[in-house]
Every structure is written in C-alpha cells, then in structure tokens.
C-alpha cells in the first residue's frame, strides 16, 4: 500500500473540525505539519512518547495484541493518533459520539 | 454531584459491546471490577500510568488545558478511560464511528 503524505495531509486537514495535522516518522521527527515549528516539536515529542507507552501497555497486557489508534480528549480539543510507520496526529475540535454511554 | 459506584458499574457493564469495567480510586487501586483479580491489577497499574502520562503531556502543551477522556484502540478491543476522582476503564469490543475520516 502506498502512502501519499501530501495527499493525506490535505485530505485530513480539510475535514471539518480539524485544527491541525502533524505527520511524524518512526523516530518522532515531523515530516509534515500544519502547526508552527515549536508546537510541532512539542507535540511530536510528547505524543510520540505517549504512543510508545500505550503500545507497551497493550503488549504487556497481551503480547498478541497491538495498539491501532489513540484518542486523547481534552477540555479544549481532541488529539487523534494513528500509529504506524508514519504517525498522524490530528487535533480535532469535534466530538465523537460515544457509542456506549 | 454524587457518584453511585455500583449503579455506574451496572449501567456501563450492561451496555452492548462492553466486555469489562474497572473502577479505580485516585491511587490506582481497583474498588470495583468485572475482571479477575490479576487482570484488574495489571490493567489498573498500566492504565493509571498511561493516564498520568497523558495528563502531564496535555498540561505541558497548555497549562490551561486538561485531559477529559482517553481511548486506546487495539486490534482486539478498545479501552476507554474517564479520568476523574474515580477512573473508569471500559473495555469495549465496539467501534466508534470516526467522524473525521
């Protein structure tokens, strides 16, 4: 499967409610971002570290399992993270309807 | 606002797709759980640590902001965490429809 970085950035950042998109490589360095340099660096480092801890926690609980998506909802916005070879951080002001409440 | 632990446990665990509910206190110790003792302890510790890191990351990025909800989607299930005085961990096999993709 090919992954067009610019196409992905354009597609996601154009969605309603999306405030910013940051795409980082496996080492946590941003390769594309709609945030400024300083914020991109901060988000990249903090979120990459959080994803790593989440991956470790999931594997510790069940080594046959793996993290596929992480959503960090805050008072101000929501950060959505799709971990993979390339990680996509999406800061979204929208709200997902919780299916279980 | 009062919080009826047993009522909450019953309400959430009865929802479609919910496999387990763990309610822990501020120190990370489980006060109610539908999992066995060992799994409850494992989940409690790992998820409480993850929540703490997420809270710290959110505060570091913006000290006026705060974590309100964390969702950890894995290949096998989804863990939903509502941090507060009491944390609720919900392991759900359901899938939330992503609003931005």
N, CA and C atoms of all chains as a GROMACS GRO file, in nm:
protein
  606
    1UNK      N    1   0.085  -0.119   0.000
    1UNK     CA    2   0.000   0.000   0.000
    1UNK      C    3   0.089   0.124   0.000
    2UNK      N    4   0.065   0.213  -0.092
    2UNK     CA    5   0.143   0.336  -0.094
    2UNK      C    6   0.078   0.438  -0.002
    3UNK      N    7   0.156   0.532   0.043
    3UNK     CA    8   0.107   0.633   0.136
    3UNK      C    9   0.154   0.768   0.086
    4UNK      N   10   0.062   0.845   0.032
    4UNK     CA   11   0.096   0.976  -0.019
    4UNK      C   12   0.083   1.077   0.094
    5UNK      N   13   0.195   1.123   0.145
    5UNK     CA   14   0.198   1.211   0.262
    5UNK      C   15   0.122   1.342   0.237
    6UNK      N   16   0.152   1.404   0.125
    6UNK     CA   17   0.089   1.533   0.097
    6UNK      C   18  -0.062   1.519   0.074
    7UNK      N   19  -0.098   1.411   0.009
    7UNK     CA   20  -0.240   1.386  -0.017
    7UNK      C   21  -0.314   1.361   0.116
    8UNK      N   22  -0.250   1.286   0.204
    8UNK     CA   23  -0.309   1.255   0.335
    8UNK      C   24  -0.325   1.382   0.418
    9UNK      N   25  -0.220   1.462   0.420
    9UNK     CA   26  -0.224   1.589   0.495
    9UNK      C   27  -0.338   1.677   0.445
   10UNK      N   28  -0.348   1.686   0.314
   10UNK     CA   29  -0.451   1.770   0.252
   10UNK      C   30  -0.592   1.717   0.284
   11UNK      N   31  -0.604   1.585   0.272
   11UNK     CA   32  -0.734   1.522   0.292
   11UNK      C   33  -0.782   1.541   0.437
   12UNK      N   34  -0.694   1.517   0.533
   12UNK     CA   35  -0.734   1.525   0.673
   12UNK      C   36  -0.752   1.669   0.719
   13UNK      N   37  -0.658   1.755   0.682
   13UNK     CA   38  -0.665   1.893   0.730
   13UNK      C   39  -0.785   1.968   0.674
   14UNK      N   40  -0.841   1.918   0.564
   14UNK     CA   41  -0.958   1.982   0.505
   14UNK      C   42  -1.090   1.941   0.570
   15UNK      N   43  -1.084   1.842   0.658
   15UNK     CA   44  -1.208   1.795   0.722
   15UNK      C   45  -1.257   1.894   0.826
   16UNK      N   46  -1.386   1.899   0.841
   16UNK     CA   47  -1.449   1.990   0.937
   16UNK      C   48  -1.402   1.959   1.080
   17UNK      N   49  -1.366   2.061   1.154
   17UNK     CA   50  -1.328   2.042   1.293
   17UNK      C   51  -1.180   2.015   1.313
   18UNK      N   52  -1.109   1.985   1.206
   18UNK     CA   53  -0.966   1.954   1.221
   18UNK      C   54  -0.886   2.085   1.227
   19UNK      N   55  -0.816   2.103   1.338
   19UNK     CA   56  -0.739   2.226   1.358
   19UNK      C   57  -0.596   2.211   1.308
   20UNK      N   58  -0.542   2.093   1.320
   20UNK     CA   59  -0.402   2.074   1.281
   20UNK      C   60  -0.372   1.928   1.252
   21UNK      N   61  -0.275   1.908   1.167
   21UNK     CA   62  -0.229   1.772   1.138
   21UNK      C   63  -0.076   1.772   1.144
   22UNK      N   64  -0.024   1.672   1.213
   22UNK     CA   65   0.122   1.656   1.219
   22UNK      C   66   0.154   1.512   1.179
   23UNK      N   67   0.241   1.496   1.083
   23UNK     CA   68   0.283   1.361   1.043
   23UNK      C   69   0.430   1.345   1.079
   24UNK      N   70   0.458   1.246   1.160
   24UNK     CA   71   0.598   1.225   1.201
   24UNK      C   72   0.647   1.088   1.155
   25UNK      N   73   0.777   1.074   1.144
   25UNK     CA   74   0.833   0.945   1.106
   25UNK      C   75   0.851   0.856   1.230
   26UNK      N   76   0.907   0.738   1.207
   26UNK     CA   77   0.919   0.640   1.315
   26UNK      C   78   1.006   0.690   1.430
   27UNK      N   79   1.092   0.786   1.404
   27UNK     CA   80   1.179   0.840   1.508
   27UNK      C   81   1.115   0.957   1.583
   28UNK      N   82   0.993   0.994   1.544
   28UNK     CA   83   0.923   1.103   1.613
   28UNK      C   84   0.948   1.239   1.551
   29UNK      N   85   1.027   1.244   1.444
   29UNK     CA   86   1.055   1.373   1.379
   29UNK      C   87   0.944   1.406   1.280
   30UNK      N   88   0.897   1.529   1.285
   30UNK     CA   89   0.788   1.570   1.196
   30UNK      C   90   0.835   1.580   1.052
   31UNK      N   91   0.758   1.520   0.961
   31UNK     CA   92   0.792   1.536   0.820
   31UNK      C   93   0.692   1.628   0.750
   32UNK      N   94   0.575   1.644   0.809
   32UNK     CA   95   0.479   1.741   0.761
   32UNK      C   96   0.401   1.793   0.882
   33UNK      N   97   0.362   1.920   0.878
   33UNK     CA   98   0.283   1.975   0.990
   33UNK      C   99   0.213   2.102   0.948
   34UNK      N  100   0.097   2.123   1.005
   34UNK     CA  101   0.027   2.249   0.981
   34UNK      C  102   0.042   2.341   1.102
   35UNK      N  103   0.118   2.295   1.203
   35UNK     CA  104   0.147   2.377   1.321
   35UNK      C  105   0.281   2.448   1.301
   36UNK      N  106   0.312   2.548   1.386
   36UNK     CA  107   0.442   2.611   1.374
   36UNK      C  108   0.551   2.517   1.427
   37UNK      N  109   0.675   2.555   1.402
   37UNK     CA  110   0.788   2.467   1.433
   37UNK      C  111   0.794   2.425   1.579
   38UNK      N  112   0.777   2.522   1.669
   38UNK     CA  113   0.790   2.493   1.813
   38UNK      C  114   0.680   2.399   1.862
   39UNK      N  115   0.556   2.429   1.823
   39UNK     CA  116   0.443   2.344   1.863
   39UNK      C  117   0.455   2.204   1.804
   40UNK      N  118   0.499   2.198   1.678
   40UNK     CA  119   0.516   2.069   1.612
   40UNK      C  120   0.615   1.983   1.689
   41UNK      N  121   0.726   2.045   1.730
   41UNK     CA  122   0.830   1.974   1.804
   41UNK      C  123   0.775   1.924   1.938
   42UNK      N  124   0.703   2.014   2.008
   42UNK     CA  125   0.646   1.978   2.139
   42UNK      C  126   0.546   1.863   2.126
   43UNK      N  127   0.451   1.879   2.033
   43UNK     CA  128   0.350   1.774   2.012
   43UNK      C  129   0.417   1.643   1.972
   44UNK      N  130   0.511   1.653   1.877
   44UNK     CA  131   0.579   1.534   1.827
   44UNK      C  132   0.642   1.454   1.939
   45UNK      N  133   0.717   1.523   2.023
   45UNK     CA  134   0.788   1.454   2.131
   45UNK      C  135   0.693   1.396   2.234
   46UNK      N  136   0.600   1.480   2.280
   46UNK     CA  137   0.510   1.435   2.388
   46UNK      C  138   0.417   1.323   2.342
   47UNK      N  139   0.362   1.340   2.222
   47UNK     CA  140   0.268   1.239   2.174
   47UNK      C  141   0.340   1.110   2.135
   48UNK      N  142   0.458   1.121   2.076
   48UNK     CA  143   0.534   1.001   2.041
   48UNK      C  144   0.567   0.920   2.165
   49UNK      N  145   0.600   0.990   2.272
   49UNK     CA  146   0.631   0.923   2.399
   49UNK      C  147   0.506   0.856   2.457
   50UNK      N  148   0.393   0.924   2.446
   50UNK     CA  149   0.266   0.869   2.496
   50UNK      C  150   0.226   0.745   2.416
   51UNK      N  151   0.243   0.752   2.284
   51UNK     CA  152   0.210   0.638   2.198
   51UNK      C  153   0.298   0.518   2.234
   52UNK      N  154   0.425   0.546   2.258
   52UNK     CA  155   0.516   0.437   2.293
   52UNK      C  156   0.471   0.369   2.423
   53UNK      N  157   0.429   0.451   2.521
   53UNK     CA  158   0.384   0.392   2.648
   53UNK      C  159   0.254   0.314   2.628
   54UNK      N  160   0.165   0.365   2.544
   54UNK     CA  161   0.040   0.295   2.517
   54UNK      C  162   0.066   0.162   2.448
   55UNK      N  163   0.158   0.162   2.353
   55UNK     CA  164   0.194   0.038   2.281
   55UNK      C  165   0.251  -0.065   2.379
   56UNK      N  166   0.337  -0.019   2.467
   56UNK     CA  167   0.399  -0.108   2.565
   56UNK      C  168   0.293  -0.164   2.660
   57UNK      N  169   0.200  -0.078   2.704
   57UNK     CA  170   0.095  -0.124   2.796
   57UNK      C  171   0.008  -0.230   2.730
   58UNK      N  172  -0.029  -0.207   2.604
   58UNK     CA  173  -0.115  -0.302   2.532
   58UNK      C  174  -0.044  -0.436   2.515
   59UNK      N  175   0.084  -0.432   2.479
   59UNK     CA  176   0.164  -0.554   2.460
   59UNK      C  177   0.187  -0.627   2.592
   60UNK      N  178   0.203  -0.551   2.700
   60UNK     CA  179   0.224  -0.613   2.832
   60UNK      C  180   0.099  -0.689   2.876
   61UNK      N  181  -0.017  -0.631   2.847
   61UNK     CA  182  -0.142  -0.696   2.884
   61UNK      C  183  -0.169  -0.820   2.799
   62UNK      N  184  -0.125  -0.816   2.672
   62UNK     CA  185  -0.150  -0.928   2.581
   62UNK      C  186  -0.051  -0.916   2.464
   63UNK      N  187   0.047  -1.004   2.461
   63UNK     CA  188   0.151  -0.989   2.357
   63UNK      C  189   0.102  -1.021   2.216
   64UNK      N  190  -0.022  -1.071   2.206
   64UNK     CA  191  -0.082  -1.095   2.074
   64UNK      C  192  -0.159  -0.972   2.025
   65UNK      N  193  -0.166  -0.872   2.110
   65UNK     CA  194  -0.245  -0.754   2.077
   65UNK      C  195  -0.153  -0.638   2.036
   66UNK      N  196  -0.211  -0.533   1.977
   66UNK     CA  197  -0.132  -0.418   1.936
   66UNK      C  198  -0.219  -0.292   1.933
   67UNK      N  199  -0.156  -0.181   1.960
   67UNK     CA  200  -0.225  -0.052   1.954
   67UNK      C  201  -0.257  -0.016   1.809
   68UNK      N  202  -0.380   0.028   1.784
   68UNK     CA  203  -0.413   0.070   1.648
   68UNK      C  204  -0.451   0.218   1.640
   69UNK      N  205  -0.499   0.274   1.750
   69UNK     CA  206  -0.542   0.414   1.747
   69UNK      C  207  -0.548   0.467   1.890
   70UNK      N  208  -0.512   0.592   1.906
   70UNK     CA  209  -0.516   0.654   2.039
   70UNK      C  210  -0.587   0.788   2.029
   71UNK      N  211  -0.682   0.810   2.118
   71UNK     CA  212  -0.754   0.938   2.117
   71UNK      C  213  -0.741   1.003   2.254
   72UNK      N  214  -0.691   1.125   2.254
   72UNK     CA  215  -0.671   1.199   2.378
   72UNK      C  216  -0.768   1.316   2.376
   73UNK      N  217  -0.873   1.305   2.451
   73UNK     CA  218  -0.971   1.414   2.454
   73UNK      C  219  -0.937   1.507   2.569
   74UNK      N  220  -0.935   1.635   2.540
   74UNK     CA  221  -0.904   1.734   2.644
   74UNK      C  222  -1.019   1.834   2.652
   75UNK      N  223  -1.011   1.925   2.750
   75UNK     CA  224  -1.114   2.027   2.764
   75UNK      C  225  -1.125   2.111   2.636
   76UNK      N  226  -1.011   2.136   2.570
   76UNK     CA  227  -1.010   2.228   2.457
   76UNK      C  228  -1.021   2.161   2.320
   77UNK      N  229  -0.967   2.041   2.307
   77UNK     CA  230  -0.972   1.974   2.177
   77UNK      C  231  -0.946   1.825   2.194
   78UNK      N  232  -0.938   1.756   2.083
   78UNK     CA  233  -0.911   1.613   2.088
   78UNK      C  234  -0.792   1.582   1.996
   79UNK      N  235  -0.702   1.501   2.046
   79UNK     CA  236  -0.586   1.464   1.967
   79UNK      C  237  -0.605   1.318   1.925
   80UNK      N  238  -0.600   1.293   1.796
   80UNK     CA  239  -0.619   1.158   1.745
   80UNK      C  240  -0.489   1.109   1.685
   81UNK      N  241  -0.447   0.992   1.722
   81UNK     CA  242  -0.317   0.943   1.678
   81UNK      C  243  -0.330   0.806   1.614
   82UNK      N  244  -0.286   0.797   1.489
   82UNK     CA  245  -0.284   0.669   1.418
   82UNK      C  246  -0.140   0.622   1.410
   83UNK      N  247  -0.099   0.534   1.499
   83UNK     CA  248   0.041   0.492   1.496
   83UNK      C  249   0.065   0.393   1.382
   84UNK      N  250   0.180   0.405   1.321
   84UNK     CA  251   0.217   0.316   1.212
   84UNK      C  252   0.360   0.344   1.179
   85UNK      N  253   0.398   0.318   1.055
   85UNK     CA  254   0.532   0.356   1.015
   85UNK      C  255   0.540   0.508   1.020
   86UNK      N  256   0.431   0.568   0.975
   86UNK     CA  257   0.417   0.712   0.989
   86UNK      C  258   0.302   0.737   1.086
   87UNK      N  259   0.324   0.825   1.180
   87UNK     CA  260   0.218   0.856   1.275
   87UNK      C  261   0.147   0.983   1.233
   88UNK      N  262   0.018   0.982   1.250
   88UNK     CA  263  -0.060   1.100   1.215
   88UNK      C  264  -0.126   1.154   1.341
   89UNK      N  265  -0.097   1.276   1.374
   89UNK     CA  266  -0.159   1.338   1.490
   89UNK      C  267  -0.263   1.438   1.440
   90UNK      N  268  -0.382   1.420   1.483
   90UNK     CA  269  -0.488   1.508   1.438
   90UNK      C  270  -0.549   1.578   1.557
   91UNK      N  271  -0.550   1.708   1.555
   91UNK     CA  272  -0.609   1.781   1.665
   91UNK      C  273  -0.744   1.832   1.619
   92UNK      N  274  -0.842   1.779   1.681
   92UNK     CA  275  -0.978   1.796   1.632
   92UNK      C  276  -1.065   1.864   1.738
   93UNK      N  277  -1.140   1.961   1.698
   93UNK     CA  278  -1.229   2.023   1.796
   93UNK      C  279  -1.364   1.954   1.801
   94UNK      N  280  -1.385   1.863   1.706
   94UNK     CA  281  -1.512   1.791   1.702
   94UNK      C  282  -1.525   1.692   1.816
   95UNK      N  283  -1.638   1.639   1.831
   95UNK     CA  284  -1.663   1.539   1.934
   95UNK      C  285  -1.718   1.413   1.868
   96UNK      N  286  -1.660   1.302   1.903
   96UNK     CA  287  -1.711   1.176   1.853
   96UNK      C  288  -1.826   1.133   1.943
   97UNK      N  289  -1.931   1.086   1.885
   97UNK     CA  290  -2.044   1.039   1.967
   97UNK      C  291  -2.006   0.907   2.032
   98UNK      N  292  -2.007   0.905   2.163
   98UNK     CA  293  -1.970   0.784   2.233
   98UNK      C  294  -2.080   0.681   2.219
   99UNK      N  295  -2.042   0.565   2.172
   99UNK     CA  296  -2.144   0.465   2.144
   99UNK      C  297  -2.193   0.392   2.269
  100UNK      N  298  -2.117   0.401   2.376
  100UNK     CA  299  -2.156   0.318   2.490
  100UNK      C  300  -2.222   0.393   2.605
  101UNK      N  301  -2.222   0.526   2.601
  101UNK     CA  302  -2.285   0.598   2.711
  101UNK      C  303  -2.429   0.635   2.677
  102UNK      N  304  -2.216   1.664   4.310
  102UNK     CA  305  -2.267   1.552   4.233
  102UNK      C  306  -2.230   1.421   4.302
  103UNK      N  307  -2.328   1.339   4.324
  103UNK     CA  308  -2.297   1.210   4.386
  103UNK      C  309  -2.262   1.109   4.278
  104UNK      N  310  -2.189   1.009   4.316
  104UNK     CA  311  -2.142   0.908   4.221
  104UNK      C  312  -2.171   0.772   4.283
  105UNK      N  313  -2.270   0.703   4.230
  105UNK     CA  314  -2.303   0.570   4.281
  105UNK      C  315  -2.220   0.467   4.205
  106UNK      N  316  -2.120   0.413   4.273
  106UNK     CA  317  -2.026   0.321   4.209
  106UNK      C  318  -2.096   0.197   4.154
  107UNK      N  319  -2.180   0.136   4.236
  107UNK     CA  320  -2.246   0.012   4.191
  107UNK      C  321  -2.343   0.038   4.076
  108UNK      N  322  -2.411   0.150   4.085
  108UNK     CA  323  -2.506   0.186   3.979
  108UNK      C  324  -2.431   0.210   3.847
  109UNK      N  325  -2.317   0.278   3.856
  109UNK     CA  326  -2.236   0.308   3.738
  109UNK      C  327  -2.182   0.179   3.676
  110UNK      N  328  -2.130   0.092   3.762
  110UNK     CA  329  -2.077  -0.036   3.714
  110UNK      C  330  -2.184  -0.115   3.641
  111UNK      N  331  -2.301  -0.120   3.701
  111UNK     CA  332  -2.413  -0.194   3.643
  111UNK      C  333  -2.457  -0.132   3.508
  112UNK      N  334  -2.465   0.000   3.509
  112UNK     CA  335  -2.512   0.070   3.390
  112UNK      C  336  -2.417   0.049   3.272
  113UNK      N  337  -2.288   0.065   3.297
  113UNK     CA  338  -2.191   0.055   3.188
  113UNK      C  339  -2.171  -0.089   3.143
  114UNK      N  340  -2.158  -0.179   3.240
  114UNK     CA  341  -2.129  -0.318   3.202
  114UNK      C  342  -2.246  -0.384   3.129
  115UNK      N  343  -2.363  -0.326   3.141
  115UNK     CA  344  -2.480  -0.380   3.072
  115UNK      C  345  -2.491  -0.335   2.927
  116UNK      N  346  -2.409  -0.237   2.888
  116UNK     CA  347  -2.417  -0.185   2.752
  116UNK      C  348  -2.361  -0.285   2.651
  117UNK      N  349  -2.418  -0.282   2.533
  117UNK     CA  350  -2.376  -0.372   2.425
  117UNK      C  351  -2.227  -0.348   2.391
  118UNK      N  352  -2.153  -0.454   2.378
  118UNK     CA  353  -2.013  -0.442   2.337
  118UNK      C  354  -1.916  -0.426   2.452
  119UNK      N  355  -1.965  -0.397   2.571
  119UNK     CA  356  -1.875  -0.376   2.684
  119UNK      C  357  -1.836  -0.511   2.744
  120UNK      N  358  -1.706  -0.537   2.744
  120UNK     CA  359  -1.656  -0.664   2.795
  120UNK      C  360  -1.622  -0.657   2.943
  121UNK      N  361  -1.574  -0.544   2.988
  121UNK     CA  362  -1.534  -0.532   3.128
  121UNK      C  363  -1.533  -0.388   3.173
  122UNK      N  364  -1.553  -0.370   3.301
  122UNK     CA  365  -1.545  -0.237   3.360
  122UNK      C  366  -1.460  -0.247   3.487
  123UNK      N  367  -1.367  -0.154   3.500
  123UNK     CA  368  -1.284  -0.147   3.620
  123UNK      C  369  -1.292  -0.004   3.673
  124UNK      N  370  -1.326   0.009   3.799
  124UNK     CA  371  -1.330   0.142   3.859
  124UNK      C  372  -1.220   0.148   3.966
  125UNK      N  373  -1.130   0.244   3.950
  125UNK     CA  374  -1.021   0.255   4.047
  125UNK      C  375  -1.026   0.390   4.118
  126UNK      N  376  -0.967   0.394   4.235
  126UNK     CA  377  -0.962   0.522   4.308
  126UNK      C  378  -0.842   0.605   4.262
  127UNK      N  379  -0.826   0.720   4.323
  127UNK     CA  380  -0.722   0.814   4.280
  127UNK      C  381  -0.582   0.754   4.290
  128UNK      N  382  -0.564   0.654   4.374
  128UNK     CA  383  -0.432   0.592   4.391
  128UNK      C  384  -0.410   0.477   4.291
  129UNK      N  385  -0.510   0.448   4.209
  129UNK     CA  386  -0.496   0.343   4.110
  129UNK      C  387  -0.542   0.206   4.158
  130UNK      N  388  -0.591   0.199   4.281
  130UNK     CA  389  -0.638   0.070   4.334
  130UNK      C  390  -0.783   0.048   4.293
  131UNK      N  391  -0.813  -0.073   4.246
  131UNK     CA  392  -0.948  -0.103   4.199
  131UNK      C  393  -1.046  -0.111   4.315
  132UNK      N  394  -1.159  -0.043   4.301
  132UNK     CA  395  -1.263  -0.055   4.403
  132UNK      C  396  -1.381  -0.139   4.352
  133UNK      N  397  -1.392  -0.149   4.220
  133UNK     CA  398  -1.490  -0.240   4.160
  133UNK      C  399  -1.432  -0.291   4.030
  134UNK      N  400  -1.463  -0.415   3.993
  134UNK     CA  401  -1.413  -0.468   3.867
  134UNK      C  402  -1.494  -0.589   3.824
  135UNK      N  403  -1.508  -0.604   3.694
  135UNK     CA  404  -1.573  -0.725   3.643
  135UNK      C  405  -1.467  -0.822   3.588
  136UNK      N  406  -1.339  -0.784   3.601
  136UNK     CA  407  -1.229  -0.873   3.560
  136UNK      C  408  -1.180  -0.951   3.682
  137UNK      N  409  -1.097  -1.054   3.658
  137UNK     CA  410  -1.043  -1.125   3.773
  137UNK      C  411  -0.935  -1.041   3.841
  138UNK      N  412  -0.893  -1.084   3.959
  138UNK     CA  413  -0.803  -1.005   4.042
  138UNK      C  414  -0.673  -0.967   3.970
  139UNK      N  415  -0.610  -1.066   3.904
  139UNK     CA  416  -0.481  -1.042   3.841
  139UNK      C  417  -0.491  -0.943   3.724
  140UNK      N  418  -0.592  -0.965   3.638
  140UNK     CA  419  -0.611  -0.874   3.524
  140UNK      C  420  -0.647  -0.733   3.571
  141UNK      N  421  -0.730  -0.726   3.675
  141UNK     CA  422  -0.769  -0.596   3.730
  141UNK      C  423  -0.646  -0.519   3.776
  142UNK      N  424  -0.557  -0.589   3.845
  142UNK     CA  425  -0.435  -0.527   3.897
  142UNK      C  426  -0.347  -0.478   3.781
  143UNK      N  427  -0.331  -0.565   3.680
  143UNK     CA  428  -0.249  -0.530   3.564
  143UNK      C  429  -0.305  -0.408   3.490
  144UNK      N  430  -0.434  -0.416   3.459
  144UNK     CA  431  -0.499  -0.305   3.389
  144UNK      C  432  -0.489  -0.178   3.471
  145UNK      N  433  -0.520  -0.190   3.599
  145UNK     CA  434  -0.520  -0.073   3.688
  145UNK      C  435  -0.386  -0.002   3.685
  146UNK      N  436  -0.280  -0.077   3.702
  146UNK     CA  437  -0.147  -0.017   3.707
  146UNK      C  438  -0.105   0.043   3.574
  147UNK      N  439  -0.120  -0.036   3.466
  147UNK     CA  440  -0.074   0.011   3.335
  147UNK      C  441  -0.156   0.130   3.285
  148UNK      N  442  -0.286   0.121   3.302
  148UNK     CA  443  -0.371   0.229   3.250
  148UNK      C  444  -0.357   0.355   3.336
  149UNK      N  445  -0.347   0.338   3.466
  149UNK     CA  446  -0.330   0.455   3.554
  149UNK      C  447  -0.201   0.529   3.518
  150UNK      N  448  -0.096   0.453   3.488
  150UNK     CA  449   0.031   0.513   3.450
  150UNK      C  450   0.019   0.586   3.315
  151UNK      N  451  -0.054   0.525   3.222
  151UNK     CA  452  -0.076   0.586   3.091
  151UNK      C  453  -0.157   0.716   3.103
  152UNK      N  454  -0.259   0.711   3.187
  152UNK     CA  455  -0.343   0.830   3.209
  152UNK      C  456  -0.259   0.943   3.268
  153UNK      N  457  -0.173   0.908   3.362
  153UNK     CA  458  -0.089   1.009   3.425
  153UNK      C  459   0.001   1.075   3.321
  154UNK      N  460   0.058   0.993   3.231
  154UNK     CA  461   0.145   1.049   3.127
  154UNK      C  462   0.065   1.137   3.030
  155UNK      N  463  -0.056   1.093   2.998
  155UNK     CA  464  -0.142   1.173   2.907
  155UNK      C  465  -0.177   1.307   2.972
  156UNK      N  466  -0.209   1.304   3.100
  156UNK     CA  467  -0.244   1.428   3.173
  156UNK      C  468  -0.125   1.524   3.173
  157UNK      N  469  -0.008   1.469   3.200
  157UNK     CA  470   0.114   1.551   3.202
  157UNK      C  471   0.142   1.611   3.065
  158UNK      N  472   0.126   1.528   2.959
  158UNK     CA  473   0.151   1.577   2.823
  158UNK      C  474   0.056   1.692   2.788
  159UNK      N  475  -0.072   1.675   2.823
  159UNK     CA  476  -0.173   1.778   2.792
  159UNK      C  477  -0.141   1.908   2.866
  160UNK      N  478  -0.104   1.896   2.993
  160UNK     CA  479  -0.070   2.014   3.075
  160UNK      C  480   0.058   2.081   3.027
  161UNK      N  481   0.153   2.001   2.980
  161UNK     CA  482   0.280   2.057   2.931
  161UNK      C  483   0.256   2.139   2.805
  162UNK      N  484   0.167   2.090   2.719
  162UNK     CA  485   0.136   2.161   2.595
  162UNK      C  486   0.057   2.289   2.622
  163UNK      N  487  -0.026   2.286   2.725
  163UNK     CA  488  -0.110   2.402   2.757
  163UNK      C  489  -0.158   2.387   2.902
  164UNK      N  490  -0.105   2.471   2.990
  164UNK     CA  491  -0.138   2.452   3.133
  164UNK      C  492  -0.282   2.493   3.167
  165UNK      N  493  -0.352   2.551   3.070
  165UNK     CA  494  -0.493   2.583   3.089
  165UNK      C  495  -0.582   2.467   3.045
  166UNK      N  496  -0.522   2.364   2.992
  166UNK     CA  497  -0.598   2.253   2.938
  166UNK      C  498  -0.592   2.132   3.033
  167UNK      N  499  -0.678   2.034   3.011
  167UNK     CA  500  -0.679   1.915   3.097
  167UNK      C  501  -0.735   1.795   3.020
  168UNK      N  502  -0.686   1.678   3.056
  168UNK     CA  503  -0.735   1.554   2.996
  168UNK      C  504  -0.878   1.525   3.044
  169UNK      N  505  -0.967   1.490   2.952
  169UNK     CA  506  -1.103   1.455   2.995
  169UNK      C  507  -1.140   1.310   2.961
  170UNK      N  508  -1.074   1.253   2.859
  170UNK     CA  509  -1.108   1.116   2.820
  170UNK      C  510  -0.994   1.059   2.737
  171UNK      N  511  -0.969   0.931   2.755
  171UNK     CA  512  -0.862   0.866   2.679
  171UNK      C  513  -0.916   0.737   2.620
  172UNK      N  514  -0.893   0.716   2.492
  172UNK     CA  515  -0.939   0.594   2.426
  172UNK      C  516  -0.820   0.524   2.362
  173UNK      N  517  -0.803   0.400   2.400
  173UNK     CA  518  -0.692   0.320   2.349
  173UNK      C  519  -0.752   0.209   2.264
  174UNK      N  520  -0.743   0.225   2.134
  174UNK     CA  521  -0.799   0.122   2.047
  174UNK      C  522  -0.689   0.022   2.011
  175UNK      N  523  -0.722  -0.105   2.023
  175UNK     CA  524  -0.624  -0.209   1.991
  175UNK      C  525  -0.684  -0.302   1.886
  176UNK      N  526  -0.601  -0.396   1.839
  176UNK     CA  527  -0.650  -0.492   1.740
  176UNK      C  528  -0.769  -0.570   1.795
  177UNK      N  529  -0.767  -0.599   1.926
  177UNK     CA  530  -0.868  -0.686   1.985
  177UNK      C  531  -0.985  -0.616   2.050
  178UNK      N  532  -0.962  -0.498   2.106
  178UNK     CA  533  -1.069  -0.426   2.173
  178UNK      C  534  -1.032  -0.280   2.193
  179UNK      N  535  -1.117  -0.208   2.260
  179UNK     CA  536  -1.091  -0.068   2.285
  179UNK      C  537  -1.104  -0.042   2.435
  180UNK      N  538  -1.008   0.033   2.488
  180UNK     CA  539  -1.012   0.066   2.630
  180UNK      C  540  -1.048   0.214   2.641
  181UNK      N  541  -1.154   0.241   2.715
  181UNK     CA  542  -1.197   0.380   2.731
  181UNK      C  543  -1.177   0.421   2.875
  182UNK      N  544  -1.116   0.536   2.894
  182UNK     CA  545  -1.082   0.577   3.029
  182UNK      C  546  -1.135   0.717   3.056
  183UNK      N  547  -1.216   0.727   3.161
  183UNK     CA  548  -1.267   0.856   3.204
  183UNK      C  549  -1.195   0.894   3.332
  184UNK      N  550  -1.091   0.976   3.322
  184UNK     CA  551  -1.017   1.010   3.443
  184UNK      C  552  -1.094   1.112   3.528
  185UNK      N  553  -1.088   1.095   3.657
  185UNK     CA  554  -1.155   1.186   3.748
  185UNK      C  555  -1.113   1.149   3.887
  186UNK      N  556  -1.196   1.174   3.983
  186UNK     CA  557  -1.165   1.130   4.118
  186UNK      C  558  -1.165   0.977   4.116
  187UNK      N  559  -1.262   0.926   4.042
  187UNK     CA  560  -1.265   0.782   4.018
  187UNK      C  561  -1.245   0.760   3.869
  188UNK      N  562  -1.159   0.667   3.834
  188UNK     CA  563  -1.136   0.640   3.693
  188UNK      C  564  -1.216   0.518   3.650
  189UNK      N  565  -1.270   0.525   3.531
  189UNK     CA  566  -1.348   0.414   3.479
  189UNK      C  567  -1.280   0.358   3.356
  190UNK      N  568  -1.245   0.235   3.359
  190UNK     CA  569  -1.183   0.172   3.242
  190UNK      C  570  -1.286   0.081   3.178
  191UNK      N  571  -1.312   0.104   3.055
  191UNK     CA  572  -1.411   0.024   2.986
  191UNK      C  573  -1.347  -0.046   2.868
  192UNK      N  574  -1.358  -0.173   2.864
  192UNK     CA  575  -1.300  -0.247   2.753
  192UNK      C  576  -1.414  -0.287   2.661
  193UNK      N  577  -1.411  -0.229   2.546
  193UNK     CA  578  -1.526  -0.236   2.457
  193UNK      C  579  -1.486  -0.300   2.325
  194UNK      N  580  -1.566  -0.393   2.280
  194UNK     CA  581  -1.534  -0.452   2.150
  194UNK      C  582  -1.598  -0.374   2.036
  195UNK      N  583  -1.682  -0.277   2.072
  195UNK     CA  584  -1.749  -0.197   1.970
  195UNK      C  585  -1.652  -0.101   1.904
  196UNK      N  586  -1.693  -0.042   1.800
  196UNK     CA  587  -1.612   0.056   1.729
  196UNK      C  588  -1.690   0.186   1.720
  197UNK      N  589  -1.624   0.293   1.756
  197UNK     CA  590  -1.685   0.424   1.743
  197UNK      C  591  -1.665   0.470   1.599
  198UNK      N  592  -1.766   0.524   1.540
  198UNK     CA  593  -1.752   0.574   1.402
  198UNK      C  594  -1.668   0.702   1.406
  199UNK      N  595  -1.556   0.700   1.336
  199UNK     CA  596  -1.469   0.816   1.335
  199UNK      C  597  -1.533   0.925   1.251
  200UNK      N  598  -1.544   1.040   1.311
  200UNK     CA  599  -1.614   1.148   1.243
  200UNK      C  600  -1.528   1.219   1.138
  201UNK      N  601  -1.397   1.202   1.146
  201UNK     CA  602  -1.315   1.284   1.055
  201UNK      C  603  -1.257   1.207   0.938
  202UNK      N  604  -1.266   1.075   0.938
  202UNK     CA  605  -1.211   1.001   0.825
  202UNK      C  606  -1.318   0.970   0.721
   0.00000   0.00000   0.00000
